[in-house]
Amino acid sequence: MFVEIVSYPSTSPPKFPKFRRARFRLEGKRLIFLLRPAGELSFNIEDIKEVEGITLSMFNPPRKGIKLVLSWGQEVIVSVGKNPLIYDKKELLRLVSLIFGPFIDGATVKFKEDTGTLKLVGNRPVLMTNGGIIEIDPTKIEGEIGEKVRKFLSLLEFLSQDDEKKE
């Protein structure tokens, strides 16, 4: 499955962006978008300064997507096209998991009296301790890791809102 992607400098966003079809993968710490019909966009996942959910009102009907702001002033917008044969919203959700996974998975977290390793199981954070697996409330995780978990979950919720309205 594919996603649609556009990349531009933060200082001069295009009035009418031209999205390109792409597949993506994570190799080590590099996020690679393989553009169609040819080309590639890749960057270190640690170069992502900000990830936010956006509504692309230039489309009719408007689409949801994510905007990645990179450390050198480049912005990348990723969305899902409307042809269900080649695009799937699950790919966009998988991309969000790929972006946040390296920062969340394996982090050491103290929760109540327990200290353990934070893992994402599906889209839920759990704490793996010597005593077993504890499902934890994301609002109770402190510090930078807690902020990343809450940002991750809020993005997933934002991108899934259309699906909930249809049901």
N, C-alpha and C positions, 0 to 999 in steps of 0.2 A: 504494500500500500504506500501511497505518497502523501506528502503534505505540500502546501504552497509556501514559498519563501520569497522575501524581498530584503535586500540589504542596501543601506545607504549611510552616508556620513550624518551624524547628529546635527551638524551645522547647516545642512541643506537637504531637508527631506523633500522627496518628489511630490508634486501636486497629484499626479496620477501614477502611483507605483505600478510597475510591471512585475507581477508575481511569476515565479517559475516553479515548475513541478520539481520535487526533490525527494530523495530518500535520505535517511540519516543513520548514523551508527556512532558508537563510542569506542574509540581505540585508546586504551590507557586513560589519559586525561584529556584527550583531544576529541572534540565533538566535530564530526565530519558530515557535511551535507553534500550528497552527490546530486548535482543539478542536471536536469534534462533540458535540452538534448545533450549538452556537454558542459562540463565545468565542475568546479568543486569549491566549496567554502568550508574552511576548517579553522578552528581556534581552540586554545586551551580552555577547558571548562572553568578554570580559576580566573580567567579574564572576564567572566560575566560579572559585571558590577550590580546589575539589577535585572529582575525578571518580573514582569507585570502582565496581568490579563487586560486585554483591550477589546473593544468592539469596533469592528471595521465597518463604518457606516457608508463607505463608498460602494458597497455591494447592496443589491436588492434581492432578497432581504439581507439585512446586516449580518455579518458573521463574527464569531468570536475567535480570538487568537491570542498569542503571547508575543510580547516585545522583549527582546534581549538587548540590554545596553552593555556594550563592551568597553573595556578600560581605555582603549585608544580612540574613543569617540564614534565608533560605528554602531549602528542600530540594525537589528535583524528582527523582522516580523514573520512569524510562522502561523499559518492558518490551515484550515481544511477546505478544499474545493467542494463544489456542489455535486459532482458526479460520483454517486455512491459505488460505482464499479471500480474506481481507482483511488478514492479517498475514504478515509475512515477516521472518525473523531478519536478512536482508541489510539491511533498513532500519535496524536497530539498529547493525549494523556500519558502515553509511554515516554514521549520526549520530556515532559515535565518530570517524570520519575527519574529519567536518566540524568537530568540536570541536578536535581536535588539529592539523589541517591548517594553519590560519593561524599557529600557533606554530612549526611544524616547517618547512614549505615556505619556501624562500628564506633560511633562516638560513645565515650564513657559518660554516663549520666547518673546522678544521685537522685533517687525518688523515695521520699519518706526515709525509712531506715536502710533501704536497699540501694546498692550501687551495682550497676550492670552495664551491658552493652546495648545501645539503642539499635533497633532493626526496623525496617519497614516490611510488614507482612501484608501483601496486597497494598492497600492505601492506608493502613493503620499502623501507628507507631507502637511497638512493644519493647519491653525491657527484658533482656535475657540475663538472668542472674543464676547463681549457684543453686538457688531454691526453685528455679523453674522460669516460666515465661509469664510476665505480668503485662496485661494490657493497661496502658496509662492514658490519662487525660492530657492532651497536648497543651492545655493551658497551664498545667502544673510543671512543665519542663522549663527550667530557668536558663537564662543566658542566651548566647548567640545561637546555640543549637535549638533552643526552644523557639526562637524567632524564625529560624529556617523551617522547622516543622510546621509552625502555624502558617507561614507563607505558602509552603507546599500544599497544605490542606485547603487553604483559601483559594488557591489557583485551581485545584481540582474541582472545588465546589463551583467556582465561577464558570469554568468550561463545561460543567455538567448541567447547568441551570436550564438550558433549552430542552434537554432530555426529560427533566422532571416535569416541565410544563406540558409536554406532549402526552405523558402518561395519564 
